[in-house]
Amino acid sequence: MDTSEPTPADPLAPGDPGPDAEGAPPLEPPRADATGPERADDEGVAPTLVGISFADVYRAQEFFTAAQGLAARHGFALKDAVLVGKDAGGRTHVQETIDPSPGRTALTGAMWAGLFGLILGGPVGWAAGLAVGAGAGAVTAKVIDLGIPDEWVSWFKQAVEPGRVIVALLVEDLDVDALVSEVERFPGAEFVYANLDPDTIDRVKAALGD
């Protein structure tokens, strides 16, 4: 899905609650019955949504890989991840990364090439990326029902700045100390959003040097 979204008139303030039910700029969080961060699991614990912005797609890829490693080390359970980029012309592009099949990721090398081409203006475009490989069909602009809701994706599309890429992670069983330790490896990245308490948000921002 290629769509053009205007840059928000007001910059996103860290800790803002996120989109409302219609996906408008941040006023109220999604409805309590919405699929995603406000929906508790069977034990009554809501998943955590974290969004971090990177200066280029290379660092975004590195962070996504680091997030997979952190999940493997039980720093959290990674439920979904979405990359939202905006080119210099203001067009936004979304890449879903999680294959609906358990334990598999759908963001192949071909898909990364597609996102690289979009953000950097190279020869490999969105359509070309989607066309490569039988597994590419699992990667769509519409996030699967159990992943990050569409209204949140729309909100990140408004928040991302031209030339930058936001990595949004939907996680459960978050080890905050492990997350803070991991993001320290990415100085210069910018905190965008997290449904975490203010003290934890401050720790994440400090780790990023934001």
C-alpha positions as CSV (number, residue, x, y, z in Angstrom):
1,M,0.0,0.0,0.0
2,D,1.5,3.4,-1.1
3,T,-0.2,6.3,0.5
4,S,0.7,9.9,1.0
5,E,0.2,11.5,4.4
6,P,0.8,15.1,5.4
7,T,3.4,15.7,8.1
8,P,1.6,16.6,11.3
9,A,1.4,20.3,12.0
10,D,2.6,19.8,15.6
11,P,5.5,17.5,16.4
12,L,4.7,14.4,18.5
13,A,5.4,14.9,22.2
14,P,6.9,11.8,23.9
15,G,4.2,10.0,25.9
16,D,1.3,11.3,23.9
17,P,-1.5,8.8,24.2
18,G,-1.7,7.9,20.5
19,P,-4.6,7.8,18.0
20,D,-8.2,7.9,18.7
21,A,-10.6,5.2,17.3
22,E,-10.7,6.9,13.9
23,G,-6.9,7.1,13.5
24,A,-6.8,10.9,13.8
25,P,-3.8,12.7,15.3
26,P,-3.3,11.9,19.0
27,L,-6.2,13.0,21.2
28,E,-7.4,9.8,22.9
29,P,-6.0,6.3,22.9
30,P,-7.9,3.6,20.9
31,R,-11.1,2.3,22.4
32,A,-10.7,-0.3,25.2
33,D,-12.2,-3.0,23.0
34,A,-9.8,-2.3,20.2
35,T,-7.3,-4.9,19.1
36,G,-3.9,-4.0,20.3
37,P,-2.2,-2.2,23.2
38,E,-5.4,-1.4,25.1
39,R,-6.6,-5.1,24.9
40,A,-5.5,-7.2,27.9
41,D,-4.6,-10.8,27.5
42,D,-6.1,-13.8,29.3
43,E,-4.3,-12.8,32.5
44,G,-5.4,-9.2,32.3
45,V,-2.1,-7.8,31.1
46,A,-2.2,-5.3,28.2
47,P,0.6,-5.7,25.5
48,T,3.2,-2.9,25.2
49,L,3.5,-0.8,22.1
50,V,6.9,0.9,21.6
51,G,7.8,3.1,18.6
52,I,11.3,4.4,17.9
53,S,12.4,6.5,14.9
54,F,15.7,6.0,13.1
55,A,17.6,8.3,10.7
56,D,17.8,5.7,8.0
57,V,16.5,2.2,7.1
58,Y,19.9,0.6,7.9
59,R,19.6,1.5,11.6
60,A,15.9,0.5,11.5
61,Q,16.9,-2.9,10.2
62,E,19.6,-3.3,12.8
63,F,17.2,-2.4,15.6
64,F,14.6,-4.8,14.3
65,T,17.2,-7.6,14.2
66,A,18.3,-6.6,17.8
67,A,14.6,-6.8,18.9
68,Q,14.4,-10.3,17.5
69,G,17.5,-11.3,19.5
70,L,16.1,-9.7,22.6
71,A,12.9,-11.8,22.1
72,A,15.0,-14.9,21.7
73,R,16.7,-14.1,25.0
74,H,13.3,-13.7,26.7
75,G,13.5,-10.0,27.0
76,F,9.9,-9.9,25.8
77,A,7.5,-11.8,23.6
78,L,7.4,-10.2,20.2
79,K,3.8,-10.2,18.9
80,D,4.2,-7.9,15.9
81,A,6.5,-5.4,14.4
82,V,5.8,-2.8,11.7
83,L,8.2,-0.4,9.9
84,V,6.8,2.9,8.8
85,G,8.9,5.1,6.5
86,K,8.4,8.3,4.7
87,D,10.3,9.4,1.6
88,A,11.5,12.9,0.8
89,G,8.3,13.6,-1.1
90,G,6.2,12.9,1.9
91,R,4.8,9.5,0.8
92,T,4.5,7.0,3.6
93,H,5.1,3.3,3.3
94,V,4.4,0.4,5.7
95,Q,6.1,-2.9,6.0
96,E,4.7,-5.6,8.2
97,T,7.3,-8.0,9.5
98,I,5.5,-10.9,11.2
99,D,4.2,-13.9,9.3
100,P,0.9,-15.1,10.7
101,S,2.5,-18.6,10.9
102,P,3.8,-19.1,14.5
103,G,7.5,-18.3,15.1
104,R,8.2,-17.0,11.6
105,T,9.1,-13.5,10.3
106,A,7.9,-12.5,6.8
107,L,10.4,-9.6,6.2
108,T,12.7,-11.3,3.7
109,G,15.8,-9.8,2.0
110,A,13.6,-8.9,-0.9
111,M,11.2,-7.0,1.3
112,W,14.1,-5.1,2.9
113,A,15.3,-4.2,-0.6
114,G,11.9,-2.8,-1.4
115,L,11.9,-0.6,1.7
116,F,15.4,0.5,1.1
117,G,14.5,1.6,-2.4
118,L,11.5,3.5,-1.2
119,I,13.2,5.5,1.5
120,L,16.5,6.0,-0.4
121,G,14.9,6.6,-3.8
122,G,16.8,3.7,-5.3
123,P,15.7,1.5,-8.2
124,V,13.9,-1.1,-6.2
125,G,10.4,-0.1,-5.4
126,W,7.4,-1.2,-3.3
127,A,5.8,-3.2,-6.0
128,A,9.0,-4.9,-7.0
129,G,9.6,-5.9,-3.4
130,L,6.2,-7.4,-3.0
131,A,6.6,-9.3,-6.2
132,V,9.7,-11.2,-5.2
133,G,9.5,-14.6,-3.5
134,A,6.6,-16.8,-2.6
135,G,6.8,-15.7,1.0
136,A,6.2,-12.1,0.1
137,G,2.4,-12.6,0.1
138,A,2.5,-12.8,3.9
139,V,3.7,-9.2,4.0
140,T,0.9,-6.7,3.5
141,A,0.2,-3.1,4.4
142,K,-2.8,-4.2,6.5
143,V,-1.6,-5.6,9.8
144,I,-3.0,-8.9,10.9
145,D,-5.9,-8.9,13.4
146,L,-3.7,-10.0,16.3
147,G,-1.0,-7.4,15.6
148,I,-0.7,-3.7,15.7
149,P,-4.1,-2.1,14.8
150,D,-4.6,-0.1,11.7
151,E,-5.4,3.1,13.6
152,W,-2.0,2.9,15.3
153,V,-0.3,2.3,12.0
154,S,-2.1,5.4,10.6
155,W,-0.9,7.4,13.6
156,F,2.7,6.3,13.1
157,K,2.4,7.3,9.4
158,Q,1.5,10.8,10.5
159,A,4.3,10.9,13.1
160,V,7.2,9.7,10.9
161,E,9.4,12.5,9.4
162,P,10.6,12.5,5.8
163,G,13.6,10.3,5.3
164,R,13.2,8.5,8.6
165,V,11.8,5.1,9.6
166,I,9.8,4.2,12.7
167,V,10.1,0.7,14.1
168,A,6.9,-0.1,16.1
169,L,7.1,-3.2,18.3
170,L,4.1,-4.9,20.0
171,V,5.4,-7.0,22.8
172,E,4.2,-8.9,25.9
173,D,6.1,-9.9,29.1
174,L,8.5,-6.9,28.7
175,D,11.7,-6.9,30.8
176,V,12.2,-3.1,31.0
177,D,15.8,-3.4,32.1
178,A,16.6,-5.5,29.1
179,L,14.9,-3.1,26.7
180,V,16.7,-0.1,28.1
181,S,20.0,-1.9,27.9
182,E,19.3,-2.8,24.2
183,V,18.3,0.7,23.1
184,E,21.5,2.1,24.6
185,R,23.2,0.6,21.5
186,F,21.2,3.0,19.3
187,P,22.2,6.6,20.3
188,G,20.6,9.2,18.1
189,A,17.4,7.3,17.6
190,E,14.3,9.1,18.7
191,F,11.6,8.0,21.1
192,V,8.1,8.2,19.4
193,Y,5.6,6.5,21.7
194,A,5.2,3.8,24.3
195,N,2.3,2.9,26.6
196,L,4.6,2.7,29.5
197,D,4.8,4.7,32.8
198,P,6.6,8.1,32.7
199,D,9.6,6.9,34.6
200,T,10.2,4.0,32.2
201,I,9.7,6.4,29.2
202,D,12.4,8.7,30.7
203,R,14.7,5.7,31.0
204,V,14.2,4.8,27.4
205,K,14.7,8.3,26.2
206,A,17.9,8.7,28.3
207,A,19.3,5.5,26.9
208,L,18.7,6.9,23.4
209,G,20.2,10.2,24.3
210,D,16.9,11.7,23.2
